[in-house]
Amino acid sequence: MPIKSQAQRRKFAELLVEGKITPEVYERWNREAGAKELPEHVRPKAAKKKATRKRTTKAKAKPKARARSTKKKR
């Protein structure tokens, strides 16, 4: 699978310097990408969501007692 962005190319170069991958692996991935112009990142970074303030709810009012009818039921 070739390298798809400049960021990936930098990351693989860093891994090569740290000794986590072999030079053959780096060359294989880099060769497959070729000399074409690569984007900085494969996809744009997701926009951060704005922090929302936690709303406090007011205590619910108790329902009013029903007015009692003065008429007697028969």
PDB file of N, CA, C and O in Angstrom, chain B, residues numbered from 101:
ATOM      1  N   MET B 101       0.853  -1.177   0.000  1.00  0.00           N
ATOM      2  CA  MET B 101       0.000   0.000   0.000  1.00  0.00           C
ATOM      3  C   MET B 101       0.897   1.238   0.000  1.00  0.00           C
ATOM      4  O   MET B 101       1.765   1.362   0.864  1.00  0.00           O
ATOM      5  N   PRO B 102       0.710   2.137  -0.930  1.00  0.00           N
ATOM      6  CA  PRO B 102       1.604   3.295  -1.006  1.00  0.00           C
ATOM      7  C   PRO B 102       1.265   4.364   0.029  1.00  0.00           C
ATOM      8  O   PRO B 102       0.177   4.389   0.604  1.00  0.00           O
ATOM      9  N   ILE B 103       2.230   5.235   0.238  1.00  0.00           N
ATOM     10  CA  ILE B 103       2.025   6.393   1.106  1.00  0.00           C
ATOM     11  C   ILE B 103       1.064   7.329   0.378  1.00  0.00           C
ATOM     12  O   ILE B 103       1.205   7.557  -0.823  1.00  0.00           O
ATOM     13  N   LYS B 104       0.082   7.875   1.112  1.00  0.00           N
ATOM     14  CA  LYS B 104      -0.943   8.690   0.467  1.00  0.00           C
ATOM     15  C   LYS B 104      -0.847  10.180   0.768  1.00  0.00           C
ATOM     16  O   LYS B 104      -1.562  10.976   0.159  1.00  0.00           O
ATOM     17  N   SER B 105       0.032  10.576   1.706  1.00  0.00           N
ATOM     18  CA  SER B 105       0.128  11.994   2.028  1.00  0.00           C
ATOM     19  C   SER B 105       1.537  12.319   2.525  1.00  0.00           C
ATOM     20  O   SER B 105       2.322  11.433   2.864  1.00  0.00           O
ATOM     21  N   GLN B 106       1.823  13.608   2.556  1.00  0.00           N
ATOM     22  CA  GLN B 106       3.119  14.066   3.058  1.00  0.00           C
ATOM     23  C   GLN B 106       3.270  13.728   4.539  1.00  0.00           C
ATOM     24  O   GLN B 106       4.369  13.411   4.994  1.00  0.00           O
ATOM     25  N   ALA B 107       2.189  13.791   5.280  1.00  0.00           N
ATOM     26  CA  ALA B 107       2.237  13.477   6.711  1.00  0.00           C
ATOM     27  C   ALA B 107       2.630  12.017   6.916  1.00  0.00           C
ATOM     28  O   ALA B 107       3.413  11.703   7.812  1.00  0.00           O
ATOM     29  N   GLN B 108       2.088  11.123   6.087  1.00  0.00           N
ATOM     30  CA  GLN B 108       2.449   9.709   6.199  1.00  0.00           C
ATOM     31  C   GLN B 108       3.913   9.501   5.836  1.00  0.00           C
ATOM     32  O   GLN B 108       4.609   8.704   6.465  1.00  0.00           O
ATOM     33  N   ARG B 109       4.376  10.221   4.819  1.00  0.00           N
ATOM     34  CA  ARG B 109       5.780  10.098   4.405  1.00  0.00           C
ATOM     35  C   ARG B 109       6.707  10.514   5.550  1.00  0.00           C
ATOM     36  O   ARG B 109       7.709   9.853   5.820  1.00  0.00           O
ATOM     37  N   ARG B 110       6.357  11.623   6.223  1.00  0.00           N
ATOM     38  CA  ARG B 110       7.155  12.080   7.368  1.00  0.00           C
ATOM     39  C   ARG B 110       7.130  11.059   8.502  1.00  0.00           C
ATOM     40  O   ARG B 110       8.155  10.797   9.130  1.00  0.00           O
ATOM     41  N   LYS B 111       5.959  10.487   8.761  1.00  0.00           N
ATOM     42  CA  LYS B 111       5.825   9.508   9.843  1.00  0.00           C
ATOM     43  C   LYS B 111       6.667   8.271   9.559  1.00  0.00           C
ATOM     44  O   LYS B 111       7.329   7.755  10.460  1.00  0.00           O
ATOM     45  N   PHE B 112       6.652   7.787   8.316  1.00  0.00           N
ATOM     46  CA  PHE B 112       7.461   6.622   7.976  1.00  0.00           C
ATOM     47  C   PHE B 112       8.948   6.930   8.059  1.00  0.00           C
ATOM     48  O   PHE B 112       9.734   6.076   8.467  1.00  0.00           O
ATOM     49  N   ALA B 113       9.342   8.135   7.679  1.00  0.00           N
ATOM     50  CA  ALA B 113      10.743   8.524   7.793  1.00  0.00           C
ATOM     51  C   ALA B 113      11.153   8.549   9.265  1.00  0.00           C
ATOM     52  O   ALA B 113      12.259   8.135   9.614  1.00  0.00           O
ATOM     53  N   GLU B 114      10.261   9.033  10.121  1.00  0.00           N
ATOM     54  CA  GLU B 114      10.532   9.056  11.560  1.00  0.00           C
ATOM     55  C   GLU B 114      10.676   7.633  12.110  1.00  0.00           C
ATOM     56  O   GLU B 114      11.575   7.360  12.906  1.00  0.00           O
ATOM     57  N   LEU B 115       9.786   6.729  11.684  1.00  0.00           N
ATOM     58  CA  LEU B 115       9.872   5.341  12.132  1.00  0.00           C
ATOM     59  C   LEU B 115      11.160   4.675  11.646  1.00  0.00           C
ATOM     60  O   LEU B 115      11.735   3.841  12.346  1.00  0.00           O
ATOM     61  N   LEU B 116      11.610   5.047  10.447  1.00  0.00           N
ATOM     62  CA  LEU B 116      12.859   4.515   9.912  1.00  0.00           C
ATOM     63  C   LEU B 116      14.043   4.969  10.766  1.00  0.00           C
ATOM     64  O   LEU B 116      14.919   4.167  11.088  1.00  0.00           O
ATOM     65  N   VAL B 117      14.070   6.238  11.127  1.00  0.00           N
ATOM     66  CA  VAL B 117      15.156   6.785  11.948  1.00  0.00           C
ATOM     67  C   VAL B 117      15.163   6.131  13.333  1.00  0.00           C
ATOM     68  O   VAL B 117      16.227   5.862  13.891  1.00  0.00           O
ATOM     69  N   GLU B 118      13.971   5.878  13.884  1.00  0.00           N
ATOM     70  CA  GLU B 118      13.880   5.249  15.206  1.00  0.00           C
ATOM     71  C   GLU B 118      14.194   3.761  15.157  1.00  0.00           C
ATOM     72  O   GLU B 118      14.378   3.132  16.199  1.00  0.00           O
ATOM     73  N   GLY B 119      14.257   3.196  13.964  1.00  0.00           N
ATOM     74  CA  GLY B 119      14.572   1.781  13.822  1.00  0.00           C
ATOM     75  C   GLY B 119      13.375   0.866  13.974  1.00  0.00           C
ATOM     76  O   GLY B 119      13.542  -0.341  14.149  1.00  0.00           O
ATOM     77  N   LYS B 120      12.170   1.412  13.912  1.00  0.00           N
ATOM     78  CA  LYS B 120      10.962   0.604  14.082  1.00  0.00           C
ATOM     79  C   LYS B 120      10.562  -0.100  12.789  1.00  0.00           C
ATOM     80  O   LYS B 120       9.837  -1.094  12.824  1.00  0.00           O
ATOM     81  N   ILE B 121      11.030   0.411  11.645  1.00  0.00           N
ATOM     82  CA  ILE B 121      10.800  -0.267  10.369  1.00  0.00           C
ATOM     83  C   ILE B 121      12.140  -0.371   9.642  1.00  0.00           C
ATOM     84  O   ILE B 121      13.080   0.371   9.929  1.00  0.00           O
ATOM     85  N   THR B 122      12.203  -1.290   8.714  1.00  0.00           N
ATOM     86  CA  THR B 122      13.451  -1.493   7.973  1.00  0.00           C
ATOM     87  C   THR B 122      13.510  -0.536   6.783  1.00  0.00           C
ATOM     88  O   THR B 122      12.476  -0.055   6.319  1.00  0.00           O
ATOM     89  N   PRO B 123      14.716  -0.259   6.290  1.00  0.00           N
ATOM     90  CA  PRO B 123      14.832   0.600   5.112  1.00  0.00           C
ATOM     91  C   PRO B 123      14.098   0.021   3.893  1.00  0.00           C
ATOM     92  O   PRO B 123      13.607   0.774   3.052  1.00  0.00           O
ATOM     93  N   GLU B 124      14.023  -1.309   3.795  1.00  0.00           N
ATOM     94  CA  GLU B 124      13.337  -1.929   2.669  1.00  0.00           C
ATOM     95  C   GLU B 124      11.844  -1.599   2.690  1.00  0.00           C
ATOM     96  O   GLU B 124      11.245  -1.320   1.651  1.00  0.00           O
ATOM     97  N   VAL B 125      11.255  -1.634   3.876  1.00  0.00           N
ATOM     98  CA  VAL B 125       9.829  -1.322   4.000  1.00  0.00           C
ATOM     99  C   VAL B 125       9.588   0.132   3.609  1.00  0.00           C
ATOM    100  O   VAL B 125       8.660   0.433   2.858  1.00  0.00           O
ATOM    101  N   TYR B 126      10.424   1.029   4.118  1.00  0.00           N
ATOM    102  CA  TYR B 126      10.273   2.449   3.797  1.00  0.00           C
ATOM    103  C   TYR B 126      10.403   2.670   2.292  1.00  0.00           C
ATOM    104  O   TYR B 126       9.589   3.381   1.702  1.00  0.00           O
ATOM    105  N   GLU B 127      11.399   2.082   1.676  1.00  0.00           N
ATOM    106  CA  GLU B 127      11.605   2.258   0.242  1.00  0.00           C
ATOM    107  C   GLU B 127      10.444   1.689  -0.567  1.00  0.00           C
ATOM    108  O   GLU B 127      10.021   2.289  -1.555  1.00  0.00           O
ATOM    109  N   ARG B 128       9.931   0.536  -0.151  1.00  0.00           N
ATOM    110  CA  ARG B 128       8.818  -0.070  -0.877  1.00  0.00           C
ATOM    111  C   ARG B 128       7.599   0.848  -0.846  1.00  0.00           C
ATOM    112  O   ARG B 128       6.981   1.090  -1.883  1.00  0.00           O
ATOM    113  N   TRP B 129       7.254   1.355   0.321  1.00  0.00           N
ATOM    114  CA  TRP B 129       6.084   2.226   0.437  1.00  0.00           C
ATOM    115  C   TRP B 129       6.309   3.540  -0.295  1.00  0.00           C
ATOM    116  O   TRP B 129       5.408   4.041  -0.967  1.00  0.00           O
ATOM    117  N   ASN B 130       7.496   4.094  -0.170  1.00  0.00           N
ATOM    118  CA  ASN B 130       7.798   5.372  -0.795  1.00  0.00           C
ATOM    119  C   ASN B 130       7.844   5.221  -2.315  1.00  0.00           C
ATOM    120  O   ASN B 130       7.391   6.113  -3.031  1.00  0.00           O
ATOM    121  N   ARG B 131       8.378   4.120  -2.815  1.00  0.00           N
ATOM    122  CA  ARG B 131       8.483   3.879  -4.247  1.00  0.00           C
ATOM    123  C   ARG B 131       7.097   3.766  -4.879  1.00  0.00           C
ATOM    124  O   ARG B 131       6.876   4.277  -5.977  1.00  0.00           O
ATOM    125  N   GLU B 132       6.172   3.110  -4.203  1.00  0.00           N
ATOM    126  CA  GLU B 132       4.823   2.949  -4.735  1.00  0.00           C
ATOM    127  C   GLU B 132       4.102   4.280  -4.858  1.00  0.00           C
ATOM    128  O   GLU B 132       3.258   4.439  -5.739  1.00  0.00           O
ATOM    129  N   ALA B 133       4.415   5.237  -3.999  1.00  0.00           N
ATOM    130  CA  ALA B 133       3.803   6.561  -4.080  1.00  0.00           C
ATOM    131  C   ALA B 133       4.371   7.319  -5.268  1.00  0.00           C
ATOM    132  O   ALA B 133       3.685   8.165  -5.841  1.00  0.00           O
ATOM    133  N   GLY B 134       5.600   7.035  -5.646  1.00  0.00           N
ATOM    134  CA  GLY B 134       6.215   7.706  -6.779  1.00  0.00           C
ATOM    135  C   GLY B 134       6.589   9.139  -6.459  1.00  0.00           C
ATOM    136  O   GLY B 134       6.660   9.540  -5.298  1.00  0.00           O
ATOM    137  N   ALA B 135       6.823   9.894  -7.506  1.00  0.00           N
ATOM    138  CA  ALA B 135       7.245  11.290  -7.335  1.00  0.00           C
ATOM    139  C   ALA B 135       6.073  12.245  -7.463  1.00  0.00           C
ATOM    140  O   ALA B 135       6.263  13.455  -7.586  1.00  0.00           O
ATOM    141  N   LYS B 136       4.869  11.710  -7.434  1.00  0.00           N
ATOM    142  CA  LYS B 136       3.709  12.586  -7.606  1.00  0.00           C
ATOM    143  C   LYS B 136       3.538  13.510  -6.407  1.00  0.00           C
ATOM    144  O   LYS B 136       4.023  13.248  -5.306  1.00  0.00           O
ATOM    145  N   GLU B 137       2.838  14.586  -6.666  1.00  0.00           N
ATOM    146  CA  GLU B 137       2.564  15.592  -5.645  1.00  0.00           C
ATOM    147  C   GLU B 137       1.515  15.031  -4.685  1.00  0.00           C
ATOM    148  O   GLU B 137       0.400  14.722  -5.103  1.00  0.00           O
ATOM    149  N   LEU B 138       1.857  14.900  -3.422  1.00  0.00           N
ATOM    150  CA  LEU B 138       0.934  14.340  -2.432  1.00  0.00           C
ATOM    151  C   LEU B 138       0.307  15.452  -1.607  1.00  0.00           C
ATOM    152  O   LEU B 138       0.948  16.474  -1.362  1.00  0.00           O
ATOM    153  N   PRO B 139      -0.936  15.270  -1.174  1.00  0.00           N
ATOM    154  CA  PRO B 139      -1.550  16.277  -0.291  1.00  0.00           C
ATOM    155  C   PRO B 139      -0.898  16.225   1.082  1.00  0.00           C
ATOM    156  O   PRO B 139      -0.265  15.235   1.447  1.00  0.00           O
ATOM    157  N   GLU B 140      -1.059  17.294   1.830  1.00  0.00           N
ATOM    158  CA  GLU B 140      -0.476  17.336   3.170  1.00  0.00           C
ATOM    159  C   GLU B 140      -1.114  16.267   4.058  1.00  0.00           C
ATOM    160  O   GLU B 140      -0.411  15.566   4.786  1.00  0.00           O
ATOM    161  N   HIS B 141      -2.424  16.141   4.003  1.00  0.00           N
ATOM    162  CA  HIS B 141      -3.149  15.127   4.771  1.00  0.00           C
ATOM    163  C   HIS B 141      -4.145  14.451   3.850  1.00  0.00           C
ATOM    164  O   HIS B 141      -4.594  15.049   2.872  1.00  0.00           O
ATOM    165  N   VAL B 142      -4.495  13.205   4.154  1.00  0.00           N
ATOM    166  CA  VAL B 142      -5.424  12.457   3.322  1.00  0.00           C
ATOM    167  C   VAL B 142      -6.803  13.103   3.365  1.00  0.00           C
ATOM    168  O   VAL B 142      -7.422  13.303   2.319  1.00  0.00           O
ATOM    169  N   ARG B 143      -7.291  13.430   4.552  1.00  0.00           N
ATOM    170  CA  ARG B 143      -8.553  14.136   4.681  1.00  0.00           C
ATOM    171  C   ARG B 143      -8.393  15.253   5.691  1.00  0.00           C
ATOM    172  O   ARG B 143      -7.554  15.165   6.587  1.00  0.00           O
ATOM    173  N   PRO B 144      -9.181  16.293   5.558  1.00  0.00           N
ATOM    174  CA  PRO B 144      -9.049  17.412   6.490  1.00  0.00           C
ATOM    175  C   PRO B 144      -9.395  17.003   7.912  1.00  0.00           C
ATOM    176  O   PRO B 144     -10.182  16.083   8.138  1.00  0.00           O
ATOM    177  N   LYS B 145      -8.800  17.695   8.854  1.00  0.00           N
ATOM    178  CA  LYS B 145      -9.091  17.419  10.256  1.00  0.00           C
ATOM    179  C   LYS B 145     -10.528  17.794  10.559  1.00  0.00           C
ATOM    180  O   LYS B 145     -11.052  18.765  10.014  1.00  0.00           O
ATOM    181  N   ALA B 146     -11.158  17.029  11.421  1.00  0.00           N
ATOM    182  CA  ALA B 146     -12.535  17.311  11.813  1.00  0.00           C
ATOM    183  C   ALA B 146     -12.552  18.571  12.677  1.00  0.00           C
ATOM    184  O   ALA B 146     -11.685  18.776  13.528  1.00  0.00           O
ATOM    185  N   ALA B 147     -13.537  19.388  12.442  1.00  0.00           N
ATOM    186  CA  ALA B 147     -13.678  20.612  13.229  1.00  0.00           C
ATOM    187  C   ALA B 147     -14.054  20.241  14.661  1.00  0.00           C
ATOM    188  O   ALA B 147     -14.866  19.346  14.895  1.00  0.00           O
ATOM    189  N   LYS B 148     -13.457  20.937  15.596  1.00  0.00           N
ATOM    190  CA  LYS B 148     -13.770  20.667  17.000  1.00  0.00           C
ATOM    191  C   LYS B 148     -15.150  21.224  17.322  1.00  0.00           C
ATOM    192  O   LYS B 148     -15.531  22.301  16.862  1.00  0.00           O
ATOM    193  N   LYS B 149     -15.875  20.474  18.111  1.00  0.00           N
ATOM    194  CA  LYS B 149     -17.192  20.940  18.529  1.00  0.00           C
ATOM    195  C   LYS B 149     -17.008  21.980  19.622  1.00  0.00           C
ATOM    196  O   LYS B 149     -16.110  21.884  20.458  1.00  0.00           O
ATOM    197  N   LYS B 150     -17.878  22.968  19.591  1.00  0.00           N
ATOM    198  CA  LYS B 150     -17.828  23.984  20.633  1.00  0.00           C
ATOM    199  C   LYS B 150     -18.291  23.363  21.941  1.00  0.00           C
ATOM    200  O   LYS B 150     -19.222  22.557  21.964  1.00  0.00           O
ATOM    201  N   ALA B 151     -17.646  23.739  23.005  1.00  0.00           N
ATOM    202  CA  ALA B 151     -18.040  23.227  24.312  1.00  0.00           C
ATOM    203  C   ALA B 151     -19.405  23.809  24.662  1.00  0.00           C
ATOM    204  O   ALA B 151     -19.603  25.024  24.619  1.00  0.00           O
ATOM    205  N   THR B 152     -20.315  22.954  25.000  1.00  0.00           N
ATOM    206  CA  THR B 152     -21.629  23.437  25.376  1.00  0.00           C
ATOM    207  C   THR B 152     -21.727  23.480  26.882  1.00  0.00           C
ATOM    208  O   THR B 152     -21.202  22.616  27.586  1.00  0.00           O
ATOM    209  N   ARG B 153     -22.390  24.476  27.349  1.00  0.00           N
ATOM    210  CA  ARG B 153     -22.548  24.643  28.779  1.00  0.00           C
ATOM    211  C   ARG B 153     -23.684  23.762  29.249  1.00  0.00           C
ATOM    212  O   ARG B 153     -24.753  23.726  28.640  1.00  0.00           O
ATOM    213  N   LYS B 154     -23.449  23.066  30.315  1.00  0.00           N
ATOM    214  CA  LYS B 154     -24.481  22.190  30.850  1.00  0.00           C
ATOM    215  C   LYS B 154     -25.568  23.059  31.469  1.00  0.00           C
ATOM    216  O   LYS B 154     -25.315  23.883  32.349  1.00  0.00           O
ATOM    217  N   ARG B 155     -26.756  22.851  30.991  1.00  0.00           N
ATOM    218  CA  ARG B 155     -27.871  23.654  31.484  1.00  0.00           C
ATOM    219  C   ARG B 155     -28.434  23.034  32.751  1.00  0.00           C
ATOM    220  O   ARG B 155     -28.576  21.816  32.859  1.00  0.00           O
ATOM    221  N   THR B 156     -28.745  23.883  33.689  1.00  0.00           N
ATOM    222  CA  THR B 156     -29.369  23.390  34.912  1.00  0.00           C
ATOM    223  C   THR B 156     -30.868  23.526  34.732  1.00  0.00           C
ATOM    224  O   THR B 156     -31.355  24.550  34.253  1.00  0.00           O
ATOM    225  N   THR B 157     -31.579  22.513  35.109  1.00  0.00           N
ATOM    226  CA  THR B 157     -33.024  22.551  34.960  1.00  0.00           C
ATOM    227  C   THR B 157     -33.650  23.055  36.243  1.00  0.00           C
ATOM    228  O   THR B 157     -33.186  22.754  37.343  1.00  0.00           O
ATOM    229  N   LYS B 158     -34.683  23.808  36.086  1.00  0.00           N
ATOM    230  CA  LYS B 158     -35.390  24.307  37.260  1.00  0.00           C
ATOM    231  C   LYS B 158     -36.210  23.171  37.834  1.00  0.00           C
ATOM    232  O   LYS B 158     -36.665  22.284  37.112  1.00  0.00           O
ATOM    233  N   ALA B 159     -36.386  23.211  39.116  1.00  0.00           N
ATOM    234  CA  ALA B 159     -37.191  22.183  39.767  1.00  0.00           C
ATOM    235  C   ALA B 159     -38.613  22.275  39.215  1.00  0.00           C
ATOM    236  O   ALA B 159     -39.190  23.358  39.122  1.00  0.00           O
ATOM    237  N   LYS B 160     -39.153  21.137  38.859  1.00  0.00           N
ATOM    238  CA  LYS B 160     -40.493  21.141  38.298  1.00  0.00           C
ATOM    239  C   LYS B 160     -41.501  21.511  39.380  1.00  0.00           C
ATOM    240  O   LYS B 160     -41.443  21.022  40.508  1.00  0.00           O
ATOM    241  N   ALA B 161     -42.414  22.379  39.005  1.00  0.00           N
ATOM    242  CA  ALA B 161     -43.449  22.797  39.945  1.00  0.00           C
ATOM    243  C   ALA B 161     -44.446  21.652  40.110  1.00  0.00           C
ATOM    244  O   ALA B 161     -44.784  20.953  39.154  1.00  0.00           O
ATOM    245  N   LYS B 162     -44.890  21.486  41.308  1.00  0.00           N
ATOM    246  CA  LYS B 162     -45.872  20.437  41.560  1.00  0.00           C
ATOM    247  C   LYS B 162     -47.179  20.847  40.901  1.00  0.00           C
ATOM    248  O   LYS B 162     -47.525  22.029  40.896  1.00  0.00           O
ATOM    249  N   PRO B 163     -47.903  19.892  40.349  1.00  0.00           N
ATOM    250  CA  PRO B 163     -49.190  20.260  39.728  1.00  0.00           C
ATOM    251  C   PRO B 163     -50.149  20.787  40.796  1.00  0.00           C
ATOM    252  O   PRO B 163     -50.185  20.312  41.931  1.00  0.00           O
ATOM    253  N   LYS B 164     -50.905  21.767  40.390  1.00  0.00           N
ATOM    254  CA  LYS B 164     -51.850  22.368  41.336  1.00  0.00           C
ATOM    255  C   LYS B 164     -52.954  21.375  41.638  1.00  0.00           C
ATOM    256  O   LYS B 164     -53.372  20.596  40.782  1.00  0.00           O
ATOM    257  N   ALA B 165     -53.410  21.423  42.867  1.00  0.00           N
ATOM    258  CA  ALA B 165     -54.510  20.545  43.271  1.00  0.00           C
ATOM    259  C   ALA B 165     -55.774  21.003  42.556  1.00  0.00           C
ATOM    260  O   ALA B 165     -56.028  22.199  42.415  1.00  0.00           O
ATOM    261  N   ARG B 166     -56.551  20.038  42.113  1.00  0.00           N
ATOM    262  CA  ARG B 166     -57.775  20.380  41.408  1.00  0.00           C
ATOM    263  C   ARG B 166     -58.776  20.976  42.386  1.00  0.00           C
ATOM    264  O   ARG B 166     -58.912  20.531  43.526  1.00  0.00           O
ATOM    265  N   ALA B 167     -59.450  21.967  41.916  1.00  0.00           N
ATOM    266  CA  ALA B 167     -60.488  22.582  42.756  1.00  0.00           C
ATOM    267  C   ALA B 167     -61.618  21.574  42.911  1.00  0.00           C
ATOM    268  O   ALA B 167     -62.084  20.988  41.934  1.00  0.00           O
ATOM    269  N   ARG B 168     -62.038  21.389  44.113  1.00  0.00           N
ATOM    270  CA  ARG B 168     -63.108  20.434  44.360  1.00  0.00           C
ATOM    271  C   ARG B 168     -64.437  21.057  44.031  1.00  0.00           C
ATOM    272  O   ARG B 168     -64.708  22.227  44.304  1.00  0.00           O
ATOM    273  N   SER B 169     -65.220  20.252  43.456  1.00  0.00           N
ATOM    274  CA  SER B 169     -66.547  20.703  43.079  1.00  0.00           C
ATOM    275  C   SER B 169     -67.416  20.768  44.341  1.00  0.00           C
ATOM    276  O   SER B 169     -67.315  19.910  45.219  1.00  0.00           O
ATOM    277  N   THR B 170     -68.252  21.773  44.418  1.00  0.00           N
ATOM    278  CA  THR B 170     -69.132  21.902  45.566  1.00  0.00           C
ATOM    279  C   THR B 170     -70.408  21.094  45.382  1.00  0.00           C
ATOM    280  O   THR B 170     -71.169  20.873  46.324  1.00  0.00           O
ATOM    281  N   LYS B 171     -70.621  20.666  44.159  1.00  0.00           N
ATOM    282  CA  LYS B 171     -71.811  19.863  43.918  1.00  0.00           C
ATOM    283  C   LYS B 171     -71.589  18.458  44.403  1.00  0.00           C
ATOM    284  O   LYS B 171     -70.512  17.887  44.234  1.00  0.00           O
ATOM    285  N   LYS B 172     -72.598  17.916  44.997  1.00  0.00           N
ATOM    286  CA  LYS B 172     -72.511  16.536  45.471  1.00  0.00           C
ATOM    287  C   LYS B 172     -72.938  15.610  44.355  1.00  0.00           C
ATOM    288  O   LYS B 172     -73.875  15.887  43.606  1.00  0.00           O
ATOM    289  N   LYS B 173     -72.243  14.531  44.266  1.00  0.00           N
ATOM    290  CA  LYS B 173     -72.599  13.536  43.262  1.00  0.00           C
ATOM    291  C   LYS B 173     -73.718  12.675  43.821  1.00  0.00           C
ATOM    292  O   LYS B 173     -73.728  12.355  45.009  1.00  0.00           O
ATOM    293  N   ARG B 174     -74.630  12.312  42.992  1.00  0.00           N
ATOM    294  CA  ARG B 174     -75.721  11.471  43.439  1.00  0.00           C
ATOM    295  C   ARG B 174     -75.576  10.080  42.968  1.00  0.00           C
ATOM    296  O   ARG B 174     -76.424   9.237  43.263  1.00  0.00           O
TER     297      ARG B 174
END
